[in-house]
Amino acid sequence: MQPSTFLTWVQETTFAGIPLWSLLVAVAAATATYVAILVALYLITRRAKAWATQSQSGMAMTVVDVLKGTSRTLMLVVALLVGASLLDLPGRWESRLSQLWFVAVALQMGLWGMRAIGIGVRRYVQRHSSTGMTQVSASATLMSWGLRTLLWSVVLLAILSNVGVNITAFIASLGVGGIAVALAVQNILGDLFASLAIAVDKPFEVGDFVVVGSVSGTVQVIGLKTTRIRSLQGEQIVMSNTDLLKQTISNFRMLERRRIVFGFGVTYDTTPEQAEAIPGIVRKLIEAHPQLRFDRAHFKAFGASSLDYEVVYIVEDPAFSVYMDMQQALNLGLMRELKALGVEFAFPTRTVHIASAPVQAPAPAPVPVATASVAEQSVGSR
């Protein structure tokens, strides 16, 4: 077949009402578009890798990882849509092609978002892997589920709106249904979000010693709904995450030193010279221990039954057992020093003064009335 004859045949031949030469042009355009997309992705990925290697940028590596999630199928669909846009199609097909364009782009954006969420959650787990895998896994699962649900909800609503579906009533229905579900499971959702708040804000972590109200112990498990604490008595205490965050939490993990305030009293028999010497004795006892740092010691007040002293010192070791050992050593040393000084510790006493009543003279005895009557009768008879 001669070239002129072939060209004539191509121009005159139609397929499904579309000239064959238009189809060939569309196929060529689709192929060129697909190859161009592949080359562009390769160049962008290569450039981002070089940038990440030079600058050690986490953002560049994220871009590389996200671009690796590009769907080859959607790339082919986009290329075919580019080729189809060159065809002389009826008006209704042109609108359909524009809708397919949006669907393909929206789906690819969703896939990129999914990959970005996965990368972010994975890095979060790696960053906090030393704080207890149970807590990290629970919070990562909750964040991943919530972000993926939000992403695909937005993508789906955008696609439905683009294809001509009225999503206003749909969104309203989702809102009403969401409110109903939220009211039905508000306690569970409250605990779930409280777990997420604990994971993000980190008021405490697994292994920390905490005091919450009347509960004190070591945090063992931080779950999606409850937190479990091993108390000092040995039992495991299960607390709701929501109730836990409503209370004041004392976390001793960051405790570096302890400031101790304690007092004692001596009897009122103590002389001024002895009272003046006591703060110096206390200071000498505290400074004799390298783990303690003296702050102050003062004769504070005249108590009801004692001369009151107040002492403040710092324990450089945060361990509670070290503090108790040091306090015991101070108490014993203070007993020895005060005994050598001739001073006694005071204890609650009360002096009661009893006033004696005045002695009164005895009252005269009354005269019996009956005897007087008998006497009068005797005188009358004489």
C-alpha positions, 0 to 999 in steps of 0.5 A: 500500500502506497503512503498516499493510499494509507493516509487516505485510508486513515483519514476516511476510516472511522471507529465508533463514529470517530475518525481513525486518525483522531484515535491515533493522535489520542493514543500518541498523546496518552502514551506521551503523557504517561511517559512524561509523568514517569520522567517527571516523577523520576526527576522529582524523586531524584532531586528530593533524594539529593536534597535530603542527602545533602541537608539531612532534611526529614521533609525531603525524605517525606516527599520522596516516600510520598511520591513513591506511593503514586499509583501507576493505574491512576497515572495511566487513567490520567494519560488516557484522559489527556488523549481522550480530551483530544477527541471530538466527543459529544458534549455529555462526554466532555463533562464526564471526562472533566469529572473523571479528571477530578476523580483520578486526581482526588484518589491520587491525593487520597493515596498520597495522604494515606502514605503521608499519614503512615509515615508520620505515625511510623516516625511517631512510634520510632520516636517514642518507642522507649516510653512503653510500646502499649501506650505508643501502639494505642495512641498511634492506632487511634491517630492513624484511624482518625486521620485516615477516616477524616481524609477519605471522608473529605475525598469522598464528599469532594468526589460526590460533589463534583459528579453532581450529587447534592451533599448538603443533605448528606452532610446534615444526615452525617452530622445528625448521625454523628451527634447521636453516635457521639451521645451514645458512646460519649464516655468511651469517646471521652476515654479515647481522646483522653488517651490521645491527650496523654500520648501527645501531652505526656503528663506521665509515661509507663514506669513513672511513679505518680500520686493521683488523689489517694492513689500512689504507685507506678504506671504500668499500662496506658490503654485506650480507655484505662490506665493501670497503676501498681500501688505501693501495697501491691494491688493494681488500680485501674482508673479511667483516662478521663477521670485521671486527667480531671485530677491533679497528678504528681509525677515524680519522674522529673524529681531531681532533689527533695526540699525537706522541711521539718520541725521539733520543739524543746522545753521551756527550761532551755536557757537563751544560750542553749536555744541560740546554740541549737541552729548551729548544731543542726547545721553541723549535723546536716553539713556532715552528710555529702548528700545533704545541703543546708538551707536554714534553721531557726528558732521559729516560735514560742509554742503552747508547750515548747520552743519551736524550731524549723529546719530546711535542707535539700536532699540531692538524691531524689530516692525516697529511701535515701531521704528517709535514711538521712532524716533518721541519721539527723534525728539520732544525731540531734538526740545525741547533741541535745542530750550533751547540751543538756536540752530536752525535747518537749512534749505536749503538757498542760499545767492546771492551777487549783485555787483553794476555797476560803474556810467558813465558820459553822452555822449555829445549831437551830433551837428545837421548837418542840423543846421550847413548847415543853418549857413554856408548858412547864412554866405555866403550870407553876 
